[in-house]
């Protein structure tokens, strides 16, 4: 059986380590995403030591930006007071200085210590060193600076934001006590939920949500892809089992999250309506298991669509493939880089 949190073991690059934190780290509250976003912003300034007051200002700003759109951020009772304070700041009932002072004193008790923990283990490399008790701040490491310089850390921001919005949706779903599924809008290339026939809520860009699980690489040729629309290698959302089979065999199942991957423009154009080679199912299965390991709401969505257990989900992919393909020898791309799934 696949280890759903083996993401950073199969490829322990700095990008994979940071993505592992964001995608698979503790999701009991959204502080992790606010801290991750803050680190990527502060790291671009090339300043090694960050005072807690400066971190608190950036951290609280990002958190308030999200709270304005989705108030239900709070997993535990001890975070409710801080959430209420953020909401009061948004309503201009308290000053920025009051919010930052409270943030500095109360918001970092757990997240600073646990940020680098994935699957109950500390990562081998850290993006900062905790020096709060000695110098009153954190010290950014070369790992963070190298991440930003080599992978353009700014490019990771949409992935963090997308993961954050998925968690926000999970809290909203939990509060509403409903089992809403995540759907895909092909025209807008976005993920959404539909709480009722009359109401539809957009969550995030499908590209931003899926890119991290492919390590920023094309699903087919493994070449580098980008989330930026103006770049030549901007990614496309592709249906692994072709969308053209929607009417013939798969129906609306072809448009479900488990069947969506990101590809480069060359692969998207070359593949067209062809069915991929059956050997590529193993990559799709692993990607889906990583999505499941990343928790709600994509976890529940894919399990609902494909099966409760890993063997059932594997069989589901094979069954759906066999409904579409006349032969297992389908379209196969020329590989450009090492696989992001091994």
N, C-alpha and C positions, 0 to 999 in steps of 0.2 A: 504494500500500500504506500502511496506517496505521502511524504511528510509535507503538509501544506505550508509549513514555515521553513522549508529548505531553500527558499529563494536566495538568501545571502550566502548560503554554503556552496551552492552550485557555481556562483560567480561572485567572489568576495571583493569586487571593485568598490571604490568609494561611492560610486553612483548606486550600486546595489545595496550597500550598507545604509545609505541615507533613505533609499526607497523602502528598504525593509522596515526601518523605523516608522515611516509614514504609513505604509500599507499593512504591516503586521504587528506593530507595537501595541502597547496597552491602549485600548479605546474606551476606557471607563469615563473619560471626559475629553473635551476638545482642546485642552490646554496644549497638548502635544503639537497640534497643528499650528496654533498660534506661536509656539516656540520655534517650530521648524521654519515657518515663514519669516520670523524675526531674525533667525540665524542667517538665512539666505540674504536678507536685506542688509544686515549689519556686516556680514562678511565681505560684501562688495566694497565696503569703505576701507578695507585693509587695515583696520585698527585692531590690534591684538587683544587688548584688555577692554572689557565692557563693564562699566559700573552698573550695579543693579538698578539704579534709578533710570539710566539710559535704556536698559533692557526693558524695564517696566513701561516706559513711555511707548516704545515700539510694540511691545506685546499687547498692551491694553488697546492700542489703536486698531490693530488687526482683529482683536477679539470683538471690539465694539462694531467694527464694520460688518462682521458676520452676524452679530446679534441683531442688528437693525433689520436683517433679512430673515433671520430664523431665531426667535427668542429662546427656544427650548434647547439650551446648550448643556444642561446641568445633569450629571449622572448621580451625584451624591449630595446629601443634604448640606455638607459643609461647603459646597460650592455655590449654594443658592444665594447666600448673602452677597458674595462678590458679583454674581450675575445681576442681582437687584441693583447693586451699585452701578454697574455698567449701564443698565437700563435708565437709571436716574441721570447719569451723565449724558446719555443720548437725548434725554428730554430736557437737558440743560438745567437740571435741578442741583447739580454739584459741579465744581470746577474740575478742570483737567488736573491741576495740582493735587486735589483731593483723591482723584481716581488713581493717579500714578503713585502717590504715597501709599495708598492701601494695597495696590498691586505689588509694589516692592516688598511690603511687609508680609503679605498673606498668600500671594498667588503662586509662589515658586517652591512651596514646601515639598511637594512630591515630584513635580514634573522635571525639575533640574536633576534629581537623583535617578529618576527612572527613564529618562529620555532615551538612553542608549540600551535599554533592555528589550530584547526580542526573544520570544519563546522562553521567558524566565531566565535568560542568560545575558550577561553584559557582552556587547560587541567588542572585538579585539581592538578596534580603532575608535577614537572619540573625536567629536567635532568641537568640543570645548572641554576645559578643565574647570572644575568647581573650586573657586577660590573665595567663596563668600565669607567664610569664617576668618580668613587671613587678610584679604585685601578688599572685601566687600564687592565682589563681582565675579565674572567668569572670564576665562582666558581662551580665546578662539585658537584652534590648533591649525597646523599646516594641512591637516586633512580637510578642513572646511575650506581653506583658501585654495587648495588644489582642486577640490570639487568644483568650486565656482569658476576657477580659471580654465580647467580642462573640459568641463562639461557645460560651462556657462550656467552656473547655478540659477540664474534668472529663468532658464528654461524649465527648471523643476517646479517653479512656483505654480503654474497651472495644474500640475499633478497634485500638489499639496492641497490646493484650493478645491479640486474636484473630490478628493478623498474626504476633505472636511465637509463638503456639502452632502456627500452620501451619508456620513455619520449624523449630520443634522437631520436629514430625512428619516434616519432610523429612530431618532428620539421623537420626532413628530409622529411617526407611526406608532411608537410604543405608547405615547400619551393618548393617541386616538384609539388604542387597543384594536387595531385593525391589521390584517395581513395583506398589505398592499404590495403589489409586484412592480418591479421596475420595467418599463417598456422603452422601446426605441422608436424615435421619429426619423424615418429615412430622409425626408426632405430637409429637416433642420439639423440632422446628424446629432441629435441630443437625446439624453435619457430623461424620462418623465414618469411620474406616477399619476394615477387617476383615482382619487378618493371616492368620486361619485360620477355618475353620467354627466352631471352638469359642470363638474370642476376638474381641471387638469393642472398639475403643478410641475413645471420644468425643474429638473435637478441640476444638471451640469452637462457640459459638452461630452459626447461619447469619446471623442479623441482624448481629451484630458483624463478621463476616467480609466481608459484602457492602456494608455501609453506606458505607464510605469511597470505594468505586468509583462510587457514585452521589452523592457529595459531600453526603450527609445529606439527599437530596431523593427524593421519590416518583418511581419510574420512569416513571409515566404522566403525572401532572399537573404534576410538577416542584415541588410544594409541599414545605415543610419537614417532615421526619419525625424522630422521636426514637427512641432505643434504650431509653428509660426506660418501663417498663411502666405506671407510674401517670400518665403524661402523656397528654393528649387526642390528640396526634398520633403516638402510638406506632406504629411501622411493623409491617406484616404481611409475612410471606413468601408470595409469590404465584408460581404457575406461569404464565409468560408464555403458553405454549400450554396451554390449560386442563387441569387434572388430570382433569376429567371425560372427556377423550379417551383416557385411559390404556387402557381396555378396548377401545375402538373402533378406534384406529389406532396410537397411539404406543407402547403397552405401557409398560415400565419406563423407557423413554427420557424420558418426560415428567417423571420425578423426578430427572433428572440436573442437575448444577450449572449447566450452560450455560442451562437453562430457568428458573432461579430468579431472581426479582427482588424488590425491596422496594417496597411500595406503602403509601399512606396507607389508613386504614380506609374512607374514602368511595369511593376508586377500587376497592378490593378488593370492596366490597359491590356497587357499580354494575356492575363488569365481570362478576362472577360466573363463569359457565361460558361466556361469550362469547369468541370469538376476537378478539384485538386487530386493528386496522387494519394492513395489511401495511407501511405506511410506518414503523411502529415497529420493524421488524426492524433498521434501521440503528443505532438506539440499543442494541439488544440485542447486535449485532455489536461495536460499539465497546466496550461494557462488558466483553464476553468477551475482546476483545483486550487491554484493560487488565489483566484478571485473568491472562492469559497472560504479559504483560510483568512481572508481579509474582512470577514464578518458582514453584518447587515449594511444595507438591504440587498446587496447583490448576492450574498450568501443564500438567503432564503429564496431569492428569485431563481437562481440557477439550480438549486436543489429541487425546487418545485417543478422546474422545466425538464430536468434530466434524471433525477433519482436521489434517494436518501443516502445511498452508500457509494463509495468510490467504484466498486465493481459494477453496480447498476448504471452509474453515469458513463462508464467506459462502454458498456453494452449499448446504451442509448445512442452514443455517437456512431457506433458501428451500424446499428439498425437504421438510423437516419441516413447514413452514407449509402448503405445498400439500397435504399429506396430511390436514391438519385442516380447512382453510378451503375453503368452497365458492366464496367470492369474496374478492377482496383488500380490499373495503370492509367492514371490521369495526368493532368498538367503538373509539371515539376519545374520549379525555377532554378536558375543558376545561382549558387550561394556566393555571397560577397564577403561575409564575415563569419565568425564563430556563432554557434547557436545561442540565443538568449535563454533557451529552455533547458540547457544541460550544464 
